């Protein structure tokens, strides 16, 4: 308690600095791979990606889970053993933030799309083992996280593969691909609006105290899906066949139909990211501010002040602008060649998987889902369409995220403890 009274201000400042560093890493890695398919497919420019991210990242965070965050992420650790030593939890949260941030910076510089959720989980486990004791870790939760390495890409890849095959049957392998693209496009856009509104209704309306029945939720999602389908139809109805472009690529005119459709999926991915993953960067900051502000009360949940949310959103957008291009290149260009139609299928598959996961409690990582979806799109053209060397490097980076996060957190925990004790 004396340590918090003497150094509380310094610890809060460190939490803000480390939190900014961490959210910068979230933007450079996690948000970049959410946007990478759209940029890689040539549907939007880097500037447009940043603008979309600023608007929809904040909307997702505020509307779908920005007000209250579980400070002990997904109940990974039990802090009850250190109620009488709250400074230990403060050191642990600071160490977890710094460890995750350093790993995300390394991975982003290498262009590896890794999971920010797994980074912070690994870091929390590392701190808990040395700071509280191995019994403080909910090991069954860690098992489910490891299982998600297989589940996430498998589900995302399967759905994206089926979506690509559906575009072939309904559009590309028909006598009039452009006409069919314009006919079925509103249906695909309806799916985007329907899925994202379901994510928001199921996951994000609790803090607004809006309780809807399952039927009401589906009706509201259908209404929003119909609205987005109408907007999409207005975008694509006047697209004409471009014979000049078709000489170079038979389906150039058809891909023009999917380009505005990818605007919808880019917005939806930024929104989903804001609702799911902002807490990875700012949850520990909220925990430190809460513990110091309450004079040492170790709480499982803490209110998330608006300034922390704005700081997190700002750091994420800054990360996307400064280093996000590396991961965008990996997702958008290096795994497999993406066109607007393929990119659309990958992003829609990722969004559908996130919805399924949120309703069933299936442990998934947004990053792993999206990478799996891109792999599924590539496999629809055959194994030769994938750069297996890039895929191998990505898988290795996934496997080492948890242990690297844990090891760095242990190092930083002892360093912080030594400085302030």
N, C-alpha and C positions, 0 to 999 in steps of 0.2 A: 504493500500500500504506500509506504514511504517513497518508493521509487517512482510511482505514478504521480504522487504529489510534487516531487522534486523535478521530474523530467517530463511531465505530461505534455507540455507544449511542444517540446522537441520530438517526442514520440508521434504526436499528431502530424507535425510537419513532415517527419520521415514517412509516415503513412501516405500523405498526399503526394510526396515526391515519388515514392515507390509505386503508388497507385497509378500515377500518370505514366510512369515507365511501363507498367504492366498493360494498361489500356492501349498505349502506343503499340505494344507487341501484339495485342488482340487485333488491332486495326491492320497492322502490317501482315499478319498471318491469317487470322480467322475471317475477318471481313473481306480480305483480298481474295480468299478462295470462294467466298459467297458471290463475289462480283466477277471472278476470273472467267467463268463460262461466257458471260455476256460480252465482256471486252475481247476475249479470245476469238469469239465467233464473229466479231466485227459489228455486232448489233448496236453497241454504245461505245463512245469514246471514254478515255480515262477521266476527262473533265465531267462528263455526264455521270459517270460512276460515282465520282466524289459528291456531286450535287444530290444524286439519289440517296447516297449513303447518309448525308447530313440530315435530310428530311425524314427518311423512313427508319433509320437507325434510332433516332430520337423518338419517333412515334411508337415504334415497337417497344422501346424501353419503358416509356411512360404509360402506354395503354395496356401493355401485356406483361406486367410484372415488375415495374420499376419502383414501386413504393415500399415494398417490404422484401427483404432478401434474407435467406437463411445464412447466418454468418458462418456456421460450420457447414460448408458446402455439401449438400446431399447427405447430411448426417454421416460424414466420413469418419469423424472422430468424436469422442466423448470427453468434454473438458471438465467433467465433474470432479476429477481428481485434483484439479488445481484451482478450486474455488477460492482457497485461502491465499493463493499466489497469482493474482490476475495478471501481474506483469509478465509471467511466463507465456500466457496466451497472446499478449501483445507482441512479445518477441517472436512468437511462432507465426503470427499473422504477417508481421513485417518480413520475416525470413521467407515465408511462402510467396509473398508478392514479389520479392526480389529474385528468388530462385526461378519462378515462372517467367518473369520478365527477361532474365538473362537467357534462358533456354529458347524463348520465343524469338529473341533477337538473333540468336545463332541460327535457328531453323529458318527464319525469314531470309537472312542473308544468303543461305544456301538454296533458298527456293523450295524448302520442304513444307508441305501443308500438314501441320501437326494439330492436335486437339488442344485448345486452351483449357477445356474442362479437365482433360487428363493431366495437363501440366500442373494445374492448381491442386488437383487431387493428389498427385504424386508428391508435391511439395508439402501438403498438409500431413500426409502419412509420414514423411521424413521427419518433420518437426515433432509429431506426436510420439513417434518411437523413442526419440532421444529426450524429448522435453517432458513427457508425461509417463510413457511406458507403452510397450507393444499392446497391452490389454486395452488401451484407450482407442485403438483402431477397430472400426467395424469391418473385419476382414471379409465378411460375406458381401459387403458392398463393393470391395475391391475386386472380388471374383466376378461380379456382374459387369464392372468396368472393363475387365480383361475380355469377357465374353463379347462385349460390344465391338471389339476389334474385328470379329468375324461377322456378327449380326448386322452391324451398320452398313458396311459396303455391300454385303450380300443382298439385303433388302433393297437398298437404293439402286444397285446394279440391275437386279431383276426387274424392278418397275420401269427403269429407264429403257432397258432392252425391249420390254413389251410396248412401251410408248413409241419407240423408233419403228418397231414392226408395224404398229397401227398406222403410222404416217405413210409407210410404204404401201400398205394395203388400200388405205382410203384415198391417198393423194398421189404419191410418186409413181406407182405402178399402174396408173389409170390412163385412159385415152386423153383426158383433159386435166392435167395436174393442177394448172393455175385455177381453173374454175372450181375444182374440188377443194383446193387449199382454202379458197375464199368461203366455200360452203361449210367446211368443218372447223375453220379457225375459231369462230365464236364459241363452239363447243369446248375446245381446248382452253380458251381464255376463261370461260365459265368455270372450268375446273380449278384454275389458278385462284380466282376470286373466292370460290366456294371453300377451297382448302385453307387459304390463309385466314379467312374470317372464322373458320372452325377452330383453328389454332388459337386465335385471339379469344373467342368465346369460351373455349374449354379451359384455357390456361390463364387468361389475363383479366377476367372480370371479377375475380374474387375480391380484390382490394377496393373495387368500386361498389361492392355489396349488391351486385346484380345477379340474381339467381334465376336462371332459365331452365326449363325442362329440356330433355333431350330433343323432343319434337320442336319446341320453340327455337332451340339452337340451330337445328337443321333448316327450319323455315327461314330464319334470318340469314343463314349462310347461303341458301338458295337465292334469296333476294339480292344479296350483295354480289353473288356470282353472276346473276342476270344483268346487274348494272354494269359490271366490268365487261361482260360479253358484248353489251350494246356499245360501250365506249370503243372496244376493240374493233367491232364491225365498222364503226365510223372511220377508224384509222385505215382499214384495209380495203374498203369497198371500191375505191377509185384506182387501185393498182392495176395497171395495164401490162400486157405482155411486151417485154423489151426484147425484140428480135436480135438486136446487136449484141446484147449481153448474153443471150441464149446461145449464140455461136460459140462463145468461149466455154460456157457451162450450161448444159441442157436445162437445168432447173434454176437458173439465175432469177427468173421472174417469180418462181414459187418461193424461193428463199426470201424475196422481198416481202412476202406476206408474213413470214416468221420474224422478220426484223422488228417491227413494232410490237409483236407478241412478246418478244424477249424483254421489252421495257417493263411489261407487267411482271414477268418472273424475276427480273432484277430488283424491282421494288419489293416484291414479296420476299425474296431472299434476304434483303437488307432488313425488312420488318421482322422476319422470323429470327434473324441474328440478334437484333436489338432486344427482342423479347426473351431469348434463350440465354445469350452468352455475355451480356454486359455485366451481369452479377459476378462473373468469374474475376473481372478486374476490380470491381468496386465493393464487392461483398466484404473482403478482409479490411478495406479502408473503413467501411461503416462499423465493423466490429471494433477496431481500434478506437475510433472516435466515440463510440458508445461506452466502451469500458473506461476510457479516461474521463469522459464527461460525467459518468455515474459514480466516479470515485472508486472504481474497481469491481463493479458488478459484472460477473460473467454471465451473459445472456445468450440463449440459443438463437433468438431472433432480435433484430434491431430495426428501428425505423430508418429509412434511407432518405436523408435530407436531399432536397432538390439540388443543392450546390454540388454534392458528390455525384449525382446523376449527370449533371451538366459537365463536370470535370471528366467523367468517364467517357461521355459521348465525344467531347473535344479531343481527348487523347486518342480515341479509336479512329476518328477521321484524320487526325494528324499522321497516325501510323500508316493508314491507307495511302495518303499522299506521298509520304517520304520513302517508304520501303516496300509498299504493297505490290509494286510492279513485278517483283521477283516471283512471288507465289502465284500472281495472276498469270505469268508466262507459263509456269509449270502446269496449272490447272487448264488454262485456255489454249495452250499450243503444244506443250511437250508430251503429254500423255497420249493424245490422239488428235487428229485434225478435226476441228469443230466448225460446223456451219451454223447459221441461225436455227435451222430446224433441229439439228442434233443438240445444240446448246439449250434450246427450249425444252427438249425432252429430258435432259439431264437435270435442269433446275426444277421442273415440275415434279419429277420423280423424287428429288430431294425433299421438296415441300410436302409431298404426300407421305413420305416416310416419317418426317418429323411429326405429322398429325397422328399417324398410326402409333408412333412411339409415345406421344403425350397421353393418348387415351388408354394404352395397354400397360404403361409403365415399363416398356422395353428400353433397356439402357442403350442409347445411341449417342454418337458424337456427330454434330452437324458437319464437321470436316470430313469424317470417315464416310458419312452418307453421300456427300457430294462427290468425293473422289470415286466411290463405288459407282455412283450414277454415271460419271464420265467414262469409267471402265466399261459399264454396260453398253453405253452408246458406241464405244469403240468395238466391242465384241460383236455387235450387230453387223459389223462389216468384216468380221473375221479377226483372229488373233494377230494377224500380220499388221492390222491397223493400229496396234498398241506398241508404244516404245517400252519394252519390258524392262530395260535398264532403269528407266525413270521410275517405273512402278516398283521395282525392287528397292530402290533408294527410299521411296516414300514409306514402304512397309517397314523397313529397318528403322526409320525415324519414328514411326508409331511405337515400335517395340521398346525403344530406349527412352521414350518420353517420361514414363512413370519413374523408372530408376534414376534417371538424370535429375528430374525435379526433386526427388527425395534426397539424393546425395547433396545437391546444392543447398537445399533447405536446412539440412543438418549443419553444414558448414556455416551458413549465415546465422543460424540460430545461436550457435556457440559464440560466434563473433559478437553479435549484439548483446548477448548475455554477459560476455566478458567486459564490454564497453560500459554498460550501465550498472552492473552489479558491484 
